[in-house]
């Protein structure tokens, strides 16, 4: 059974030129390798975002729901950031 599947894609000229440039410089052996590497990077980013959502955002949301007094206004956050920024100078 084949482990690959052939697709036909249409790219804007700038993206197609970028793919061809990667191959012409020898960085990649083929246009398919460029696309595969780009998809691997996209998949890695998706996994990182998913991990952040589940590992950081979800628990923070749950904690806020359990104790709404932990909430801060935009003004409070801006003031804290300004104080921290001033302390760094």
C-alpha positions in Angstrom: 0.0 0.0 0.0 1.3 3.5 -0.8 2.4 5.7 2.0 2.1 8.9 0.0 -0.8 10.6 -1.7 -0.3 13.0 -4.6 -2.1 16.3 -4.4 -2.3 19.3 -6.7 -2.2 22.7 -5.0 -2.4 26.2 -6.2 -0.3 28.9 -4.5 -0.1 32.6 -4.9 2.9 33.6 -7.0 4.9 34.9 -4.0 4.5 31.6 -2.2 5.3 29.6 -5.3 8.4 31.7 -5.8 9.4 31.1 -2.2 9.1 27.3 -2.6 11.1 27.3 -5.8 13.8 29.5 -4.2 14.2 27.0 -1.4 14.8 24.3 -3.9 17.1 26.4 -6.2 19.4 27.2 -3.2 19.7 23.5 -2.4 18.1 23.9 1.0 15.5 21.3 -0.2 15.7 18.6 -2.8 12.2 19.1 -4.1 9.1 21.4 -3.9 7.3 18.5 -2.1 10.0 18.6 0.6 9.4 22.3 1.1 5.7 21.8 1.5 6.1 18.8 3.8 8.4 20.8 6.1 6.0 23.7 6.1 3.1 21.3 7.1 5.3 19.8 9.8 5.9 23.3 11.2 2.2 24.1 11.1 1.3 20.8 12.8 3.9 21.5 15.5 2.4 25.0 16.1 -1.1 23.5 16.3 0.1 21.0 18.9 1.8 23.8 20.9 -1.3 26.0 20.9 -3.5 23.0 21.9 -1.1 22.2 24.7 -1.1 25.8 25.9 -4.9 25.9 25.8 -5.3 22.7 27.8 -2.3 23.2 30.1 -2.5 26.9 30.9 -5.7 28.6 29.6 -8.2 25.9 30.6 -6.9 25.6 34.2 -6.8 29.4 34.6 -10.4 29.7 33.4 -11.5 26.9 35.7 -9.7 28.7 38.7 -11.4 32.0 37.8 -14.8 30.3 37.6 -14.2 28.7 41.0 -13.1 32.0 42.6 -14.3 35.1 40.6 -12.5 37.4 43.1 -9.3 36.5 41.3 -10.5 38.5 38.3 -8.7 41.7 37.4 -9.9 44.7 35.3 -8.1 45.8 32.3 -7.1 49.0 34.2 -5.6 46.9 37.0 -3.6 44.8 34.6 -2.3 47.9 32.8 -1.3 49.6 36.1 0.6 46.5 37.2 2.4 46.2 33.8 3.3 49.9 34.0 4.6 49.5 37.5 6.7 46.5 36.5 8.0 48.3 33.4 9.0 51.3 35.6 10.8 49.1 38.1 12.9 47.6 35.2 14.3 51.0 34.2 
